[in-house]
Amino acid sequence: MAFILPALPYAYDALEPFIDTTTMQIHHGKHHQAYVDNLNKAIAGTANEGKSLEELVKAAGSISPAVRNNGGGHWNHTFFWESLTNKKLDKLPGHIAGGINLIFGSFDAFKEKFANAAMTRFGSGWAWLIVTSDGKLEVTSTPNQDNPLMDVAEHKGTPLLGVDVWEHAYYLKYQNKRADYLAAFWNIINWEKVDQRYAEAK
Ligand code: MN3
């Protein structure tokens, strides 16, 4: 079974004005689709055909650059779409709020650390909130389409939240102002999903 592009869990215009409709259409319909297509090409007729996306991603560094880039791209974008919502919460779910306060001291301190990881990622990549194998929350970042599940990741863990800082994620609306895109990002995070991932990872 070849991989397929998953439908977005909301409409293309659902994240306006924070992420514009055209960016969402191109990002999902063109960029994410290309990762899916190129991943399928990279594994067709090989021993890796039939493996789950997570299996491929976890072993990506020892499989091939094509699987690392496109398997990572498929996994990261699927995860990213599910991390976003237009649904507003009055306050953070207790579980993740407690974890963040415990490790970072306050939500604002976490925000600053996360934004800093996203701002200082040179070129293309992602910033992440992960939970490590010993149950600790950590902020990290990865280049290109790598992620913290990969064998090649410097800081490994289970991703709870991630932000795409490739220019294609924000250039149409924000041009070179990555900081403005990141400021908008806080308005559309699906904290219920993050909280659920945290509960499942612990
Ligand atoms: Mn992207």
Boltz pocket constraint, residues with backbone or C-beta under 6 A from the ligand:
constraints:
  - pocket:
      binder: B
      contacts: [[A, 27], [A, 31], [A, 77], [A, 164], [A, 166], [A, 168], [A, 169]]
      max_distance: 6.0
